[in-house]
Amino acid sequence: VQLQASGGGLVQAGGSLRLSCAASGRTFSSYYMGWFRQARGKEREFVAGISATGGSTYDADSVKGRFTISRDNAKNMVYLQMNSLKPEDTAVYYCAGRFSGVYSTRASLYDYWGQGTQVTVSS
């Protein structure tokens, strides 16, 4: 599976962005998918995850109520809708896939990674 993230950009605090992750490969619908982010000088952190069928999602406390993860298995796409953005959301955002299909917040357990897309939120 190859992943390509897009949709990042510069936005003012309080604004919204929608990130997209395009996946190649016929087994995409069996993968657990996640979004991670890495701010400059910090470790990569889990943002949100979604089960293979899309029926179950999990959000980090820092984004709960503001970000929504979704997927469209027919299109091999995963999305992250980000609302009420804050300057502390500034980071490079990565989509990632886990072959086992099992939920995890640990980056080391994900098998495939996209190239990242920069999100910058100005105050």
C-alpha positions, 0 to 999 in steps of 0.5 A: 500500500502506498499512501499520499497525503494532501490538503495542508496549508496555512490557515488562521486560528479558528479556521478549517482544513480537510486533509486527504490521504489517497491509498493504492492497493486492493487491500486498503479496506482491511487496514486500520488507518490513522493520522499522526502529526509531528511538530518541530522538535517534538515526537510524532503523536497520534491524532485520530484513527479509524477501523477498517470498515469505518464503524469505529473511530478514536480521537486524541484528547487534544483534538476531540470535538474539533477533528473528525476522521473518515474513510471511503473504501470505495475510493481508497481515501481517508480524510481528516476534517479539522475545525476550530484550528489552533496554533498548537495544531501546527505540524506536519500531518501524516496518514498511516496504515496498519496491516493487522487492522487493529487499533493502535496509537503507537506510530511504531506499529503502523506499516505504511506511511504517507509523505506528510503534509504541512499544516500551519495555523497562525494566531 
